[in-house]
Amino acid sequence: MTLLLMAAGSGSRYGKLKQFDELGPAEEFLMEFSIFDAISVGFTHIVVITKAANQSFLQDYLSKRLPQGIALDVLVQDITDLPEAITLEVKREKPWGTAHAVWTARKVINSDFVIINADDYYGKQAFEGAANFVKNNASNKTYALVGYNLKDTLSEHGSVSRGVCSVDDSHLISIEEHTKIEAVDGEIIDADSGRVLNPDTIVSMNFWICNPSIFNYIETYFSNFLQIPENLEKSEIYLPFVAQEMMANGLIDVHVISSNSEWFGVTYYEDKAEAVKTLQDLTNKNQYPTPLWK
């Protein structure tokens, strides 16, 4: 089984590259705990998507820590990596988005795989659920999403972006992106619309379980996206939009798996102290060794 981590973000709200902030008791990165949890339930291939400036550092850093027998690919999300027969003259600095980050791995993944954010903590039970799905899923048309309750994914230090899911009997119907969700006076509000959201609503935290069929669809989606001139300077292609279009076209069904575990992230720098405390508490409860890799 393969775990793909998206680690090419800039951390604009965090103020630094949060993927490489030393949050663990022995100064581990947050992504290392997800990798540890994945390996503990049978994942044997780790793929990390990052920026060119970080590739050699991350390759060296992780290769010294991962156990023997674990394959590692550290790949660069390159703005010039485009579908064949497409050339662009537009100047662009911003990456093409999360779907493009996943597409970067098309040459190194040839079986079912899990996608996560490198700067989120998902919990051991979430990886157990994902591994069980991969081992028991007999259909190439069935993907999965590990879902979390909205109330458990907020920050005390500002608004967050979440994919709010419509779910029917563990079947994903749709995802609606909300970019400014925050808790206000005991309620969870979508600041853009003023709408009050149910605290127990399932949201996507970009924990997807896919197979390689997604690569061909992303290429088609990306090619169509690039035909629209106003997209070329700053717009991005997002993984949930690709998945939703695949569902709408009848190409896939998406099963929603309950995470049954704690999520936390570091959207804002002020989130760091709580993340450090939580990782220390989990280590004190013997859920993780320290240092993480021995």
C-alpha positions in Angstrom: 0.0 0.0 0.0 1.1 3.5 -0.8 0.8 6.7 1.2 1.1 10.0 -0.7 1.7 13.2 1.3 1.1 16.6 -0.1 3.9 18.8 1.3 4.3 21.6 -1.4 2.3 24.3 0.4 3.8 27.7 1.4 2.2 28.0 4.9 1.0 31.6 4.2 -1.2 31.7 7.3 1.3 29.8 9.4 4.1 32.2 8.6 6.7 29.5 7.7 7.0 26.1 6.1 4.9 24.3 8.7 5.6 20.9 7.0 9.1 21.1 8.4 8.4 22.6 11.8 9.7 20.4 14.7 6.5 19.6 16.7 7.2 16.2 18.1 8.8 15.4 21.4 12.1 14.6 19.7 11.7 17.4 17.2 9.9 15.3 14.6 7.8 16.9 11.8 4.0 16.3 12.0 4.1 14.3 8.8 6.4 11.7 10.4 3.5 10.7 12.8 1.2 10.0 9.8 4.0 8.0 8.1 4.6 6.1 11.3 0.9 5.3 11.7 0.6 4.2 8.0 3.6 1.9 8.2 2.2 0.3 11.4 -0.8 -0.9 9.5 1.0 -2.2 6.5 1.9 0.6 4.2 5.2 0.0 2.4 5.6 2.9 0.0 5.8 6.5 0.9 5.5 9.3 -1.7 6.0 12.9 -0.7 5.2 15.8 -3.1 7.2 18.9 -2.3 8.9 22.0 -3.8 12.1 21.7 -5.7 14.0 23.6 -3.0 13.0 21.0 -0.4 13.4 17.8 -2.4 17.0 16.8 -1.6 16.6 17.8 2.1 13.4 15.7 2.5 14.8 12.7 0.6 17.9 12.7 2.9 15.9 13.4 6.0 13.3 10.6 5.6 15.6 8.0 4.1 17.7 8.1 7.2 14.6 7.5 9.4 12.3 5.1 7.6 12.6 1.4 8.4 14.3 -1.0 6.0 11.9 -2.3 3.4 9.9 1.0 3.1 10.2 2.5 -0.4 10.5 6.3 -0.6 9.9 8.7 -3.5 10.2 12.5 -2.9 8.8 14.2 -6.0 8.7 17.9 -7.1 5.4 19.6 -8.0 6.7 21.5 -11.0 4.7 24.3 -12.6 6.1 23.2 -16.0 4.7 19.7 -15.6 1.8 19.8 -18.0 -0.2 17.4 -20.1 1.4 16.4 -23.4 0.9 18.7 -26.4 0.2 21.7 -24.1 2.7 24.5 -23.9 2.2 27.8 -22.0 4.0 31.1 -22.2 2.2 32.6 -19.2 4.4 33.5 -16.2 3.2 31.8 -13.0 4.7 31.2 -9.6 1.8 29.6 -7.7 1.5 25.8 -7.9 -1.4 24.3 -9.8 -3.2 22.9 -6.7 -3.8 19.7 -4.9 -5.0 17.7 -7.8 -1.9 18.6 -9.8 0.2 17.6 -6.7 -1.4 14.1 -6.8 -0.9 13.9 -10.6 2.9 14.5 -10.0 3.0 10.9 -8.7 1.5 9.2 -11.7 4.8 7.5 -12.7 5.6 6.0 -9.3 2.2 4.7 -8.2 0.5 1.7 -9.9 -1.9 0.4 -7.2 -4.5 1.7 -4.6 -3.1 4.6 -2.6 -4.0 7.0 0.2 -3.7 10.8 -0.1 -3.2 13.1 2.9 -2.0 16.6 3.8 1.5 16.6 5.3 0.6 19.3 7.8 -2.4 17.5 9.4 -2.5 14.8 12.1 -5.2 12.2 11.3 -4.8 9.5 14.0 -3.9 5.9 14.1 -7.5 4.6 13.7 -8.0 6.6 10.6 -5.1 4.7 8.9 -6.5 1.4 10.2 -9.8 2.2 8.5 -8.0 3.2 5.3 -5.9 0.0 5.3 -9.0 -2.2 5.8 -10.7 -0.5 3.0 -7.8 -1.0 0.6 -7.5 -4.7 1.5 -11.2 -5.4 1.2 -12.3 -3.2 -1.7 -12.9 -5.3 -4.8 -14.1 -2.5 -7.2 -11.9 -0.2 -9.2 -14.8 2.2 -9.3 -15.0 2.6 -5.6 -12.9 5.3 -3.9 -13.1 6.3 -0.3 -12.9 9.4 1.9 -12.0 9.4 5.6 -14.4 11.9 7.2 -14.2 14.0 10.4 -16.9 15.9 12.3 -16.7 19.6 11.6 -16.6 20.6 15.3 -13.4 18.6 15.7 -11.5 20.4 12.9 -11.7 24.1 13.8 -9.0 26.5 15.0 -9.3 28.8 18.0 -7.1 31.3 16.1 -9.1 32.1 13.0 -11.3 30.8 10.2 -10.6 27.5 8.3 -11.4 26.1 4.9 -13.3 22.9 4.8 -15.0 20.6 2.3 -18.5 20.1 3.8 -19.8 16.7 2.8 -23.3 15.5 2.0 -23.4 11.9 3.0 -26.2 9.3 2.6 -25.6 5.9 4.3 -21.8 6.2 4.1 -22.1 7.2 0.4 -20.6 10.6 -0.6 -23.2 12.7 -2.5 -21.3 15.9 -2.8 -18.6 18.2 -1.3 -19.2 22.0 -0.9 -16.1 24.1 -0.3 -16.3 26.7 2.4 -13.3 29.0 2.8 -14.2 30.9 6.1 -15.6 28.6 8.7 -15.3 29.7 12.4 -16.9 29.2 15.8 -18.8 32.3 16.9 -20.7 32.5 20.2 -21.2 28.8 20.4 -22.2 28.3 16.8 -20.2 27.3 13.7 -20.6 29.9 11.0 -19.8 30.0 7.4 -18.6 33.6 7.4 -19.2 34.1 3.6 -22.9 33.3 3.7 -23.7 33.7 7.4 -25.1 30.2 7.4 -25.0 28.1 10.6 -23.4 24.7 10.1 -24.2 21.5 12.1 -21.2 20.7 14.3 -21.6 17.0 13.5 -21.5 17.6 9.7 -18.9 15.4 8.0 -16.0 17.3 6.4 -13.2 16.3 4.1 -9.7 16.8 5.4 -8.1 15.6 2.2 -7.8 12.0 3.4 -8.6 10.1 0.1 -8.3 6.5 -1.0 -7.9 6.2 -4.7 -6.5 4.0 -7.4 -4.4 5.0 -10.5 -7.5 5.7 -12.6 -7.5 9.2 -11.0 -4.3 10.1 -12.8 -5.9 9.9 -16.3 -8.9 11.9 -15.1 -6.8 14.6 -13.6 -4.9 14.9 -16.8 -8.2 15.4 -18.7 -9.5 17.8 -16.1 -6.2 19.8 -16.1 -6.2 20.0 -19.9 -9.7 21.4 -20.0 -8.8 23.8 -17.2 -5.8 25.1 -19.2 -8.0 26.1 -22.1 -9.6 28.9 -20.0 -7.3 31.9 -20.2 -8.4 33.4 -16.8 -7.2 30.2 -15.1 -3.6 30.5 -16.1 -2.3 33.1 -13.8 -3.5 32.1 -10.3 -6.3 29.5 -10.4 -5.8 26.0 -9.1 -7.3 22.5 -9.6 -8.4 21.0 -6.4 -8.7 17.3 -5.6 -12.3 17.5 -4.3 -13.5 19.2 -7.5 -11.9 16.3 -9.5 -13.5 13.7 -7.3 -16.9 15.4 -7.6 -16.7 15.5 -11.4 -15.8 11.9 -11.5 -18.8 11.0 -9.4 -21.1 13.2 -11.5 -19.9 11.4 -14.6 -20.6 8.0 -13.1 -16.9 7.0 -13.1 -16.6 6.4 -9.3 -18.5 6.0 -6.1 -17.0 7.3 -2.9 -17.5 5.5 0.4 -17.2 7.6 3.5 -15.2 6.0 6.4 -15.6 7.4 9.9 -12.2 8.4 11.2 -12.8 7.3 14.8 -9.8 9.3 15.8 -8.5 12.8 16.7 -7.6 15.3 14.0 -5.5 18.4 14.5 -3.6 20.7 12.3 -1.5 23.8 12.3 -3.3 26.3 10.1 -2.0 29.3 12.2 1.2 29.6 14.1 -0.8 30.0 17.3 -2.0 26.4 16.7 1.6 25.2 17.3 1.6 25.1 21.1 -1.5 22.8 21.2 -0.1 20.5 18.5 3.2 20.2 20.5 1.2 19.4 23.7 -1.0 16.9 22.0 1.9 15.0 20.4 3.7 15.0 23.8 0.5 13.6 25.5 0.1 10.9 22.9 3.7 9.9 23.4 3.3 9.9 27.2 0.4 7.5 26.7 2.8 5.2 24.8 0.9 5.6 21.5 4.3 6.6 20.0 7.9 5.9 21.0 10.3 8.7 21.4 12.3 9.3 19.4 9.8 8.1 16.8 12.4 6.2 14.7 14.9 4.0 16.3 
